[in-house]
Amino acid sequence: MHGILLVDKPVGPTSHDVVNLLRRRTGLRRVGHAGTLDPMASGLLVLVLGPATRWAASLMQSEKEYDVTIQLGVGTDTGDATGRVVAQAPAGWHAPAPAELITQLQRCVGELAQVPPMFSAIKYQGQPLYRWARRGVTVPRRPRQVHIYRWDLRQYAPPSLTSVVQCSRGTYIRALADTLGERLGCPAHVTALRRLRSGTFHVAEAVTWDWLARATSAQIAERLIAAAPVAP
């Protein structure tokens, strides 16, 4: 068995949970993925099986597209809805008018320097940042250059907004929410995140978690994408 399987990960399981489920359904040990999704995020997870695992690194280079909901006026220690509230909008702050919000979204388009969140898997002295964060320790982090190709407002019900972000690999959407909040004079955090696309692959092509949990090895083999991908 050799190829790529697209899975629509639900909220709750980790990316590794999806990998383990696929291993159990196929009997393969050589299974990986091309880009992690946090447990609170849903959407497209690109899995690679057998010899196709060698494609994982090139697949990770692809641009991504997300549907993201952000709440303005409240900040959490994790940058998303799973964390504890650590900041509130200053007294007298008002949610921005739609025109101002759109202006600030567009200001974020282009090259952007991001400091990785403390609750992330990047390692410092051999340990993931989230382990330091859980001990209440903040460690030095170097800014990383990412590219935001577009950031379009889809719905706005102050203080919550839903938008579509198209970005380069390595972009932290939680850090992007922080940047938007800073430009609007308030804290902010992500309340929902769904990956729609990775490179040429779209979540509409993916199998569901429930389907994968019931599928036979033969059924999974039928859904594999066998051709070697070309990263855009």
Backbone bond lengths (Angstrom), bond angles and torsions (degrees), N, CA, C in turn:
res aa  C-N    CA-C-N  psi(-1)  N-CA   C-N-CA  omega(-1)  CA-C   N-CA-C  phi
1 M - - - 1.466 - - 1.520 108.78 -
2 H 1.334 115.18 128.35 1.457 119.59 -168.81 1.519 108.93 -153.98
3 G 1.347 116.94 122.39 1.457 119.40 177.74 1.507 112.87 152.54
4 I 1.334 114.78 -162.50 1.461 123.02 -176.07 1.521 108.79 -115.30
5 L 1.319 116.40 136.06 1.460 121.59 174.09 1.520 108.50 -121.48
6 L 1.318 116.25 129.23 1.463 121.63 178.31 1.522 108.65 -97.37
7 V 1.335 115.70 126.88 1.460 121.49 -178.30 1.530 109.54 -124.19
8 D 1.330 116.01 136.44 1.462 122.27 174.00 1.520 107.29 -90.57
9 K 1.335 116.12 95.68 1.463 120.98 -177.22 1.531 110.33 -71.73
10 P 1.330 118.23 131.97 1.461 119.47 174.86 1.530 111.35 -81.93
11 V 1.310 116.47 169.32 1.461 121.01 172.49 1.524 108.53 -66.62
12 G 1.310 117.63 135.44 1.468 121.62 176.92 1.514 113.72 122.40
13 P 1.338 118.82 -66.33 1.464 119.46 -179.91 1.528 111.63 -66.89
14 T 1.325 115.72 151.74 1.459 120.59 171.87 1.520 108.86 -82.20
15 S 1.335 116.13 166.56 1.459 119.89 175.18 1.523 110.64 -60.77
16 H 1.334 115.92 -36.28 1.470 119.78 179.69 1.522 110.69 -68.43
17 D 1.334 118.28 -31.07 1.464 120.75 175.31 1.526 110.49 -60.89
18 V 1.336 116.81 -39.69 1.463 121.06 179.06 1.528 109.84 -66.55
19 V 1.328 116.55 -43.35 1.471 120.86 176.97 1.523 110.33 -58.21
20 N 1.332 117.11 -46.09 1.463 120.90 -178.57 1.529 111.85 -64.61
21 L 1.347 116.45 -38.02 1.461 119.78 177.63 1.528 110.38 -62.74
22 L 1.333 116.59 -43.29 1.464 120.10 179.06 1.526 110.62 -64.69
23 R 1.308 117.53 -37.70 1.469 120.46 177.06 1.528 110.77 -61.49
24 R 1.335 116.16 -42.57 1.462 119.48 -179.33 1.528 111.29 -66.52
25 R 1.330 116.88 -38.09 1.467 120.02 -176.53 1.528 112.22 -74.58
26 T 1.325 117.56 -26.95 1.462 120.70 -176.51 1.528 114.03 -106.31
27 G 1.319 117.32 -20.54 1.462 120.31 -174.13 1.512 113.28 80.16
28 L 1.342 117.40 3.85 1.459 121.47 179.42 1.523 110.40 -86.76
29 R 1.323 116.17 145.13 1.463 120.22 171.33 1.519 110.80 -97.85
30 R 1.327 115.92 -26.92 1.459 121.01 -175.07 1.539 109.69 -85.48
31 V 1.325 114.34 79.24 1.466 122.16 179.87 1.531 107.81 -134.24
32 G 1.317 116.57 135.57 1.470 120.83 176.84 1.516 110.29 -143.39
33 H 1.322 115.77 -175.62 1.464 119.36 177.49 1.524 109.53 -136.59
34 A 1.327 114.88 161.31 1.467 121.17 -175.94 1.522 109.95 -113.41
35 G 1.320 115.58 64.50 1.466 119.91 176.99 1.506 112.67 122.02
36 T 1.336 117.00 114.70 1.460 123.31 -175.63 1.527 112.07 -72.41
37 L 1.332 115.29 146.67 1.461 122.74 166.20 1.521 107.88 -117.06
38 D 1.333 117.34 134.30 1.457 120.94 176.21 1.523 110.01 -63.04
39 P 1.345 118.04 156.58 1.471 119.88 177.55 1.525 113.63 -55.79
40 M 1.359 117.61 -34.68 1.469 118.82 -178.87 1.524 113.29 -77.71
41 A 1.330 117.00 -6.40 1.467 121.69 179.71 1.521 110.34 -98.63
42 S 1.321 115.35 152.59 1.453 121.28 175.60 1.530 108.82 -122.67
43 G 1.339 114.57 177.27 1.448 118.35 172.91 1.518 114.79 110.88
44 L 1.318 114.83 -158.26 1.456 122.32 -167.77 1.523 113.28 -68.37
45 L 1.326 114.60 122.78 1.458 122.27 171.73 1.526 106.38 -121.78
46 V 1.321 116.31 122.31 1.467 121.99 -178.46 1.523 108.55 -94.47
47 L 1.331 115.78 114.00 1.457 121.30 -179.17 1.528 110.14 -104.79
48 V 1.317 115.51 144.80 1.464 121.78 179.31 1.523 109.18 -121.99
49 L 1.332 115.81 136.98 1.458 121.61 -174.56 1.522 110.87 -122.34
50 G 1.323 114.69 143.48 1.456 120.86 174.54 1.519 112.01 60.14
51 P 1.338 118.19 -140.63 1.467 121.43 -179.32 1.524 113.44 -57.82
52 A 1.341 117.16 -20.38 1.465 120.28 -180.00 1.516 112.64 -67.59
53 T 1.329 117.87 -11.14 1.467 119.26 177.55 1.523 111.73 -60.07
54 R 1.320 117.15 -21.40 1.464 119.47 178.54 1.532 111.22 -69.18
55 W 1.344 118.02 -14.09 1.454 121.75 178.61 1.521 112.54 -83.95
56 A 1.343 116.90 -12.25 1.467 120.26 -171.95 1.526 112.24 -55.28
57 A 1.319 117.53 -45.13 1.465 120.51 -176.48 1.527 111.43 -61.85
58 S 1.354 117.17 -42.89 1.464 118.95 -179.91 1.519 111.54 -71.16
59 L 1.334 117.34 -34.50 1.465 120.34 177.75 1.520 111.61 -64.45
60 M 1.326 116.95 -33.55 1.460 120.99 -179.92 1.525 112.33 -65.71
61 Q 1.335 116.92 -20.83 1.462 120.15 -178.36 1.534 112.46 -75.08
62 S 1.322 117.44 -12.70 1.458 121.41 -174.38 1.522 111.34 -68.54
63 E 1.335 115.60 151.83 1.461 120.28 174.58 1.524 109.18 -70.19
64 K 1.322 115.92 158.36 1.458 122.08 -177.02 1.527 110.10 -124.38
65 E 1.330 115.03 158.02 1.456 120.62 175.34 1.523 108.83 -133.98
66 Y 1.334 115.92 132.86 1.461 121.69 -175.18 1.519 111.51 -129.38
67 D 1.319 114.96 148.86 1.451 122.36 165.48 1.533 105.29 -101.82
68 V 1.315 117.58 118.84 1.460 121.08 -172.85 1.521 111.17 -130.19
69 T 1.323 115.69 135.80 1.461 122.32 174.40 1.519 108.85 -110.63
70 I 1.310 116.25 130.75 1.472 123.12 -176.08 1.520 109.21 -125.10
71 Q 1.312 115.44 136.15 1.465 120.23 172.63 1.514 108.93 -102.58
72 L 1.307 116.46 124.15 1.458 122.43 176.93 1.526 109.69 -87.83
73 G 1.334 115.28 150.23 1.462 120.51 174.66 1.503 115.60 95.64
74 V 1.353 117.27 -8.25 1.471 121.45 -179.38 1.523 108.19 -138.27
75 G 1.337 116.98 131.68 1.452 122.04 176.19 1.509 111.20 -115.98
76 T 1.327 117.51 145.99 1.462 122.03 177.32 1.528 110.17 -121.36
77 D 1.329 116.67 162.95 1.470 119.46 -177.43 1.523 112.20 -70.01
78 T 1.327 118.34 -23.39 1.463 121.44 178.72 1.529 112.66 -95.20
79 G 1.324 116.50 -13.77 1.452 120.09 -176.49 1.514 113.57 84.34
80 D 1.343 116.26 2.33 1.464 120.02 177.30 1.521 109.89 -139.94
81 A 1.327 115.42 -175.31 1.464 120.48 -172.98 1.526 113.56 -72.72
82 T 1.346 118.12 -8.56 1.463 120.04 179.90 1.527 112.22 -82.32
83 G 1.330 117.65 -12.80 1.466 120.98 -174.26 1.521 113.24 -92.06
84 R 1.327 114.39 176.97 1.457 119.55 177.01 1.526 109.26 -93.72
85 V 1.314 115.38 148.36 1.460 120.82 -177.80 1.523 109.46 -69.27
86 V 1.329 115.88 127.52 1.460 121.01 -179.11 1.526 112.37 -124.37
87 A 1.333 117.16 -6.33 1.467 119.36 -178.45 1.525 109.76 -153.00
88 Q 1.333 114.80 145.91 1.460 121.70 176.20 1.522 108.46 -127.53
89 A 1.316 116.33 155.96 1.457 120.78 177.65 1.528 109.54 -61.45
90 P 1.334 117.57 144.40 1.461 120.58 179.56 1.527 111.50 -63.86
91 A 1.304 115.99 156.38 1.460 121.10 178.30 1.526 109.86 -57.04
92 G 1.307 115.49 136.51 1.457 119.93 179.51 1.514 114.58 87.32
93 W 1.359 117.48 -4.21 1.458 119.20 178.93 1.523 110.15 -70.97
94 H 1.312 116.69 140.24 1.461 121.84 176.93 1.523 108.87 -124.86
95 A 1.308 115.35 142.29 1.462 119.24 176.96 1.522 109.37 -58.88
96 P 1.333 117.48 140.94 1.463 119.89 -175.69 1.527 112.62 -69.09
97 A 1.325 115.47 155.31 1.462 121.20 171.85 1.524 108.66 -67.92
98 P 1.330 118.27 154.51 1.474 120.54 -179.16 1.521 113.51 -52.76
99 A 1.322 117.82 -40.65 1.469 120.12 -178.29 1.521 111.24 -63.95
100 E 1.333 117.02 -40.97 1.462 120.15 178.98 1.523 110.55 -67.02
101 L 1.329 116.60 -41.00 1.458 120.59 179.05 1.523 110.88 -60.55
102 I 1.319 117.10 -46.18 1.464 121.02 179.62 1.522 110.56 -61.96
103 T 1.334 116.58 -39.80 1.468 120.33 178.17 1.521 111.04 -59.49
104 Q 1.339 117.27 -44.04 1.465 120.68 -178.62 1.525 111.69 -70.14
105 L 1.329 117.33 -34.49 1.459 119.64 175.58 1.525 110.30 -61.68
106 Q 1.317 116.12 -43.38 1.464 120.21 -178.40 1.529 111.59 -69.53
107 R 1.320 117.34 -29.05 1.466 120.24 177.18 1.528 111.80 -65.16
108 C 1.327 116.68 -22.86 1.461 120.61 -179.85 1.529 112.29 -84.43
109 V 1.328 117.19 -10.01 1.465 120.43 -179.05 1.527 109.31 -73.73
110 G 1.332 115.96 135.95 1.457 121.85 -177.64 1.515 111.12 115.77
111 E 1.314 116.77 -161.25 1.464 121.47 178.54 1.524 110.06 -69.55
112 L 1.331 115.64 137.42 1.461 120.84 -176.57 1.520 108.81 -143.74
113 A 1.331 116.46 134.46 1.466 120.87 175.57 1.522 108.43 -91.77
114 Q 1.319 116.91 123.73 1.462 121.61 -179.46 1.524 110.48 -118.33
115 V 1.315 115.66 135.76 1.460 121.21 170.22 1.529 106.88 -91.70
116 P 1.327 118.64 120.70 1.471 119.98 -178.65 1.528 111.68 -56.14
117 P 1.325 118.24 137.43 1.468 120.99 178.46 1.529 110.96 -62.05
118 M 1.329 116.10 152.33 1.456 119.53 176.30 1.525 110.78 -63.88
119 F 1.316 117.10 -33.32 1.462 119.18 176.36 1.535 108.54 -89.12
120 S 1.339 115.28 76.26 1.455 122.51 177.38 1.521 108.39 -148.55
121 A 1.339 115.71 171.23 1.470 120.08 -173.57 1.518 113.55 -92.11
122 I 1.333 117.84 -0.87 1.463 120.11 176.24 1.535 108.74 -60.57
123 K 1.333 115.63 141.60 1.459 119.01 -173.90 1.523 112.61 -98.01
124 Y 1.323 114.64 145.05 1.463 123.68 173.28 1.523 106.65 -132.11
125 Q 1.346 115.60 121.52 1.466 121.62 -176.39 1.529 111.22 52.69
126 G 1.336 115.11 40.41 1.457 120.75 174.03 1.512 116.01 83.71
127 Q 1.323 118.08 -1.27 1.454 120.48 -179.14 1.522 110.86 -122.41
128 P 1.348 118.40 141.41 1.462 120.57 177.42 1.529 110.65 -59.39
129 L 1.323 115.16 147.04 1.463 119.65 -179.01 1.521 112.36 -57.42
130 Y 1.343 117.47 -35.36 1.466 118.50 -176.77 1.529 112.37 -63.23
131 R 1.333 117.06 -27.09 1.475 118.80 177.43 1.520 111.00 -70.46
132 W 1.344 116.34 -38.59 1.458 119.46 174.82 1.529 109.69 -64.02
133 A 1.336 115.27 -42.72 1.464 119.65 -177.43 1.525 111.33 -62.56
134 R 1.314 116.84 -39.59 1.468 120.00 -179.63 1.517 112.43 -66.34
135 R 1.348 115.57 -21.12 1.474 119.73 175.37 1.527 111.56 -90.73
136 G 1.318 115.98 2.21 1.461 120.22 179.74 1.510 114.05 79.17
137 V 1.342 116.70 20.68 1.463 121.43 -177.39 1.530 109.13 -107.98
138 T 1.327 116.76 128.84 1.460 121.99 174.07 1.518 108.80 -101.80
139 V 1.321 117.16 125.83 1.465 121.46 -176.07 1.525 109.53 -112.38
140 P 1.342 117.56 161.09 1.474 120.24 179.10 1.526 111.33 -64.00
141 R 1.316 116.11 140.79 1.463 122.19 177.39 1.523 108.67 -137.31
142 R 1.313 115.91 135.34 1.456 120.41 179.15 1.518 110.65 -86.52
143 P 1.321 118.17 137.46 1.468 120.40 174.79 1.524 110.62 -61.16
144 R 1.315 115.61 146.62 1.463 122.18 177.97 1.521 108.80 -121.63
145 Q 1.324 115.83 139.79 1.469 120.43 178.77 1.520 110.06 -83.57
146 V 1.311 116.19 124.89 1.458 121.75 174.89 1.528 107.65 -125.77
147 H 1.307 116.19 170.82 1.467 120.00 179.41 1.523 109.00 -128.92
148 I 1.324 115.56 126.92 1.459 121.89 174.46 1.529 106.84 -100.30
149 Y 1.320 116.63 114.59 1.463 121.14 -176.96 1.527 111.74 -81.50
150 R 1.315 116.11 -37.39 1.465 119.64 173.43 1.519 109.10 -159.60
151 W 1.328 115.32 153.50 1.458 121.40 176.85 1.522 106.44 -144.72
152 D 1.324 115.74 100.25 1.462 121.94 -172.32 1.525 111.41 -109.23
153 L 1.308 115.89 131.44 1.467 121.47 176.23 1.525 108.96 -73.45
154 R 1.330 115.39 130.05 1.468 120.51 179.76 1.523 111.52 -107.15
155 Q 1.327 116.45 -38.48 1.462 120.53 -179.98 1.524 108.55 -154.40
156 Y 1.319 116.73 143.81 1.472 120.71 -178.64 1.519 109.16 -138.84
157 A 1.329 115.26 115.06 1.460 122.93 174.46 1.522 105.78 -129.74
158 P 1.350 117.45 84.16 1.459 122.14 -171.66 1.532 112.20 -44.93
159 P 1.351 117.10 133.71 1.477 127.26 7.35 1.535 114.18 -96.14
160 S 1.321 118.19 23.91 1.452 121.36 -177.79 1.520 110.59 -110.58
161 L 1.331 116.22 138.91 1.459 120.80 178.05 1.520 109.93 -133.41
162 T 1.317 115.49 145.01 1.457 122.15 174.68 1.520 108.13 -116.61
163 S 1.325 116.28 135.09 1.459 120.18 -174.04 1.518 110.34 -146.99
164 V 1.330 115.40 167.71 1.457 122.35 175.30 1.524 108.23 -114.84
165 V 1.336 115.76 126.37 1.462 122.36 -178.74 1.520 109.33 -116.22
166 Q 1.312 116.37 127.53 1.465 122.22 172.12 1.520 106.86 -112.02
167 C 1.338 117.05 123.26 1.463 119.81 -169.13 1.520 111.96 -147.56
168 S 1.325 115.12 168.13 1.460 121.47 177.46 1.521 110.24 -78.16
169 R 1.319 115.07 166.41 1.465 120.27 175.40 1.521 109.30 -59.61
170 G 1.327 116.31 151.92 1.447 120.48 176.63 1.512 114.68 82.75
171 T 1.337 117.34 0.57 1.460 119.99 179.22 1.522 109.76 -76.70
172 Y 1.316 116.57 130.60 1.455 121.59 174.04 1.521 108.67 -95.88
173 I 1.330 116.08 114.34 1.463 119.76 -178.94 1.524 110.29 -67.15
174 R 1.318 117.35 -32.27 1.480 119.77 177.10 1.525 110.44 -64.12
175 A 1.329 117.32 -40.09 1.466 120.45 176.87 1.517 110.66 -67.32
176 L 1.332 116.71 -33.65 1.461 120.87 177.35 1.528 110.33 -65.44
177 A 1.328 116.75 -39.29 1.464 120.82 175.88 1.529 110.59 -62.88
178 D 1.329 116.93 -39.43 1.472 120.95 176.49 1.523 111.02 -60.38
179 T 1.333 115.63 -45.08 1.465 120.30 -179.78 1.522 110.90 -60.69
180 L 1.328 116.41 -44.19 1.459 119.92 178.88 1.529 110.56 -61.75
181 G 1.332 116.59 -44.06 1.451 119.83 179.04 1.515 112.94 -60.85
182 E 1.338 116.27 -42.50 1.468 119.84 178.71 1.523 111.19 -59.84
183 R 1.327 116.70 -40.67 1.466 120.56 -178.59 1.532 112.18 -72.27
184 L 1.334 115.70 -20.37 1.462 119.92 178.06 1.527 111.95 -100.06
185 G 1.340 116.58 1.37 1.458 120.85 176.75 1.508 114.64 76.41
186 C 1.336 116.68 32.04 1.467 119.86 -179.13 1.520 109.94 -154.54
187 P 1.345 117.75 159.97 1.463 119.34 170.76 1.529 109.42 -73.41
188 A 1.326 116.44 165.86 1.456 121.39 179.74 1.526 108.81 -157.67
189 H 1.319 115.52 156.80 1.459 118.61 174.76 1.522 110.26 -151.51
190 V 1.339 115.66 158.93 1.456 123.06 -179.17 1.527 109.29 -82.76
191 T 1.327 116.24 128.40 1.469 119.91 177.70 1.526 112.39 -105.37
192 A 1.308 118.10 -20.56 1.472 121.53 176.50 1.528 108.75 -154.65
193 L 1.336 115.11 141.99 1.468 120.10 -178.35 1.523 108.52 -145.24
194 R 1.326 114.85 130.31 1.469 120.17 178.77 1.520 108.91 -137.08
195 R 1.332 116.24 124.65 1.467 120.35 176.77 1.531 108.61 -82.26
196 L 1.327 115.05 121.75 1.460 121.37 -179.05 1.519 112.67 -92.66
197 R 1.330 115.82 -33.20 1.455 119.44 -171.89 1.515 111.14 -152.12
198 S 1.323 115.74 147.96 1.461 122.92 171.74 1.519 106.86 -138.31
199 G 1.346 116.03 108.82 1.457 119.67 -175.07 1.520 110.36 62.58
200 T 1.334 116.52 -124.99 1.470 120.83 -179.84 1.524 112.47 -91.17
201 F 1.315 117.97 -2.40 1.463 121.39 -177.46 1.526 110.71 -93.05
202 H 1.349 116.00 137.43 1.464 121.10 -178.07 1.526 109.71 -121.87
203 V 1.325 115.99 149.11 1.458 120.80 -177.55 1.527 111.94 -62.09
204 A 1.340 117.67 -23.93 1.467 120.19 178.13 1.521 111.77 -62.94
205 E 1.332 117.52 -20.74 1.471 122.22 -179.51 1.526 112.09 -88.96
206 A 1.326 117.63 -4.95 1.460 121.43 -168.91 1.528 112.83 -87.54
207 V 1.324 115.20 154.57 1.466 121.33 171.35 1.525 108.09 -85.99
208 T 1.320 115.74 158.38 1.456 120.16 -179.76 1.523 111.00 -88.79
209 W 1.324 115.42 164.52 1.469 122.10 174.12 1.530 110.24 -58.09
210 D 1.343 117.30 -45.19 1.466 121.26 -178.87 1.523 111.27 -62.66
211 W 1.348 116.57 -40.49 1.458 119.42 177.79 1.521 110.00 -62.83
212 L 1.322 116.78 -44.80 1.460 121.24 -178.07 1.524 111.20 -63.65
213 A 1.325 116.60 -36.09 1.469 120.62 -178.55 1.524 112.14 -66.69
214 R 1.352 117.41 -21.86 1.467 121.43 -178.80 1.524 112.96 -106.87
215 A 1.319 117.57 -14.33 1.462 121.36 -170.50 1.523 112.54 -69.24
216 T 1.323 114.71 146.82 1.458 121.00 172.31 1.523 109.00 -85.92
217 S 1.305 115.37 167.13 1.461 120.02 178.07 1.528 110.58 -60.60
218 A 1.333 116.98 -38.34 1.466 120.87 -179.97 1.526 111.12 -66.38
219 Q 1.334 117.28 -40.61 1.469 120.63 178.79 1.527 111.08 -64.57
220 I 1.322 115.91 -39.33 1.467 120.22 177.98 1.529 110.08 -65.00
221 A 1.330 116.20 -41.48 1.468 120.09 179.93 1.529 111.28 -59.61
222 E 1.333 116.57 -34.20 1.466 120.45 179.53 1.523 112.59 -68.44
223 R 1.337 116.72 -24.49 1.461 120.25 -177.33 1.527 112.98 -93.56
224 L 1.322 117.32 -2.65 1.458 119.77 -177.34 1.521 111.62 -71.47
225 I 1.326 114.91 141.59 1.462 122.20 172.74 1.525 105.89 -93.19
226 A 1.326 115.94 115.26 1.466 120.30 -170.40 1.512 113.90 -91.49
227 A 1.346 116.98 -25.45 1.464 119.14 -175.45 1.519 110.86 -74.01
228 A 1.313 116.58 139.66 1.455 121.40 176.97 1.519 109.18 -64.76
229 P 1.343 117.92 127.20 1.465 120.98 -176.94 1.532 111.84 -77.13
230 V 1.302 115.11 155.65 1.451 121.77 172.32 1.507 107.69 -114.60
231 A 1.330 117.73 115.01 1.464 121.15 -178.67 1.514 109.90 -66.64
232 P 1.382 117.23 135.70 1.464 119.38 179.11 1.508 111.29 -70.68
